[in-house]
Amino acid sequence: MTFPSRLLAVLVCALALAGCKAKADESGDTAVTSPTAGASQSTGAKQDGDDAPPAEKTGGFDGKRAFSQVAKQVGFGPRPSGSAAIGQLQEYIQNELTSYGCKVETDSFTAGTPVGRLPMENIVAKIPGDKPGSSCSPRTTTPN
């Protein structure tokens, strides 16, 4: 998976997490099972999302919360298909979505890759509501 595809996948996951209703405990503290969590913040550069506009000024999107989710996901380190790290991240995402009240389904499959067939998994979050909604998923595109 190319860097732009990975970035898109992480951002889609963060947006999905931000779209689910907030937890009853809004402390923002969520345990991450990876020992490398927070490693991306050790560069010394400001990376905490504090300069994000408040949700009431962005139509409800909480940039600081989204940044926090992305930082936690990146904290799992490299996550190639079939690795223990991708399994930990998938479990983390499923637990987060469930804790926000989303119904979570998975679609497991194997896909051909340059290194052979590897296990893959799509995570589908269904957000409770009265109105029909839309869905999004990361897509890999190739130039024509």
Secondary structure, 3 states (H helix, E strand, C coil): CCHHHHHHHHHHHHHHHHHCCCCCCCCCCCCCCCCCCCHHHHHCCCCCCCCCCCHHHCCCCCHHHHHHHHHHHHCCCCCCCCCHHHHHHHHHHHHHHHHCCCEEEEEEEEEEECCEEEEEEEEEEECCCCCCCCCCCCCCCCCC
